[in-house]
Amino acid sequence: TLGPRGMDKMLIDSLGDITITSDGATILEEIDVQHPAAKMMIEVAKTQDKEVGDGTTTSVLLAGALLGKADELMNDNIHPSIIIAGYQAASDKALETLEKASIDVDMDDRETLMKLSNTSMRSKAVTNERDHLSGVVIDAIKQIIEHRNGKIIADVDNVQIVKKIGQSLVETMLVKGIIVDKEVVHAGMPKKIKDARIALIDTALEIKKTEINAEIRITSPGSIKAFLDSEADMLKKKADQVVATGANVVFCQKGMDDMAQHYLAKAGVLGAKSVKKSDMEKLAKATGGKVISNLVDLKSQDLGVCGLVEEKKIGNDRMIFVEECKDPQAVAIFIRAGLERMLDEAERSLNDALHVIADVAEVPQMVAGGGAIEMEIAKAVREHAAQVGGREQLAIEAFADALEVIPRTLA
């Protein structure tokens, strides 16, 4: 699956689900292996995917080649401790060479960033639209970059990826805000709010059930009405607390009673319930609001703001788009494609590209691709081996030979 000659693989799991991909980490995750060394290779790919986000196939090829060379050395009666020491010395030299060969990257140099992003998508199914997707990825990462203690942090978790079948990959777009995969809870609520003031609530807008089994004895019809009215008053009080802050949009992480929905609708408030915790956190980052756990603590300064909140119909589903946020620290990429499998592959490809650009933002350096850097490192490691001498030299040379598996595979 490596490089431009790499082919997509069709994987069928035990349940009959089909995955078509050339992503190394995805392929290895689907493979069921028992051998301890093979399990270790899968761990290598998973760690690479988690830490870097791309380069999983390269890391597995390198690890496999290093193990193969180590096996040959052990067959020549070279002790494992000598092989480990040689590999460690070669690894240190390789890192030193990488530093020397690296080229500084300017985050304002869009052309270079496009090339870096395109490289991660070139061998994927989305390659024909890679220029458009790369533009989306670069804009997303530039938007979420933070400066903490003199360091640049680009957390890919602040980029929400939402996918919906329909249209084509070209319609994939960046939303400067968040997409909530919920619909407006009440038919009487507005479907579009401009200059939105958003309340983010992590408590239920409904009457709490008692923790103990209670029985209420009602003897007259008037008592029933009084009981129901008191419930309605409690819900109206909750709705009024929200409206009093000036909020015209409410996102609730928990439930929302029908009566509370009615009162909010009467006040012209757009509302959604059962919003995911991860979406609530992203909404807070995008709008500058605070997630409040107690309605009593809700103040007007806790509200998030954005230019537009609108419910849109996408295919058969309705979704709420929170857009036109001012300098959002969380954004959304909305992926469109005609096939479910293309959507999945586009998500994997965008995830790889996002990690690549985020890595460059944090460590603004790059090296040449196409196996060139591996050849350069192999050359430097071989020169270093000649100076070491002894049996350790054989292990260092084996490390250099293993590095050449990348250009050999690409060729």
Stockholm file with secondary structure:
# STOCKHOLM 1.0

chainA/1-411         TLGPRGMDKMLIDSLGDITITSDGATILEEIDVQHPAAKMMIEVAKTQDKEVGDGTTTSVLLAGALLGKADELMNDNIHPSIIIAGYQAASDKALETLEKASIDVDMDDRETLMKLSNTSMRSKAVTNERDHLSGVVIDAIKQIIEHRNGKIIADVDNVQIVKKIGQSLVETMLVKGIIVDKEVVHAGMPKKIKDARIALIDTALEIKKTEINAEIRITSPGSIKAFLDSEADMLKKKADQVVATGANVVFCQKGMDDMAQHYLAKAGVLGAKSVKKSDMEKLAKATGGKVISNLVDLKSQDLGVCGLVEEKKIGNDRMIFVEECKDPQAVAIFIRAGLERMLDEAERSLNDALHVIADVAEVPQMVAGGGAIEMEIAKAVREHAAQVGGREQLAIEAFADALEVIPRTLA
#=GR chainA/1-411 SS CCSTTCCCEEEECTTCCEEEECCHHHHHHHCCCCCHHHHHHHHHHHHHHHHTSSCHHHHHHHHHHHHHHHHHHHHTTCCHHHHHHHHHHHHHHHHHHHHHHCEECCTTCHHHHHHHHHHHHTTSTTGGGHHHHHHHHHHHHHHHCEEETTEEECCGGGEEEEEEEBSCGGGCEEESSEEESCCCSCTTSCSEEEEEEEEEECSCBSCCCCSSCCCCCCCSHHHHHHHHHHHHHHHHHHHHHHHHTTCSEEEESSCBCHHHHHHHHHTTCEEECSCCHHHHHHHHHHHCCCEESCGGGCCGGGCEEEEEEEEEEETTEEEEEEECCSSCSSEEEEEEESSHHHHHHHHHHHHHHHHHHHHHHHSCEECCTTTHHHHHHHHHHHHHHHHHCHHHHHHHHHHHHHHTHHHHHHC
#=GC SS_cons         CCSTTCCCEEEECTTCCEEEECCHHHHHHHCCCCCHHHHHHHHHHHHHHHHTSSCHHHHHHHHHHHHHHHHHHHHTTCCHHHHHHHHHHHHHHHHHHHHHHCEECCTTCHHHHHHHHHHHHTTSTTGGGHHHHHHHHHHHHHHHCEEETTEEECCGGGEEEEEEEBSCGGGCEEESSEEESCCCSCTTSCSEEEEEEEEEECSCBSCCCCSSCCCCCCCSHHHHHHHHHHHHHHHHHHHHHHHHTTCSEEEESSCBCHHHHHHHHHTTCEEECSCCHHHHHHHHHHHCCCEESCGGGCCGGGCEEEEEEEEEEETTEEEEEEECCSSCSSEEEEEEESSHHHHHHHHHHHHHHHHHHHHHHHSCEECCTTTHHHHHHHHHHHHHHHHHCHHHHHHHHHHHHHHTHHHHHHC
//
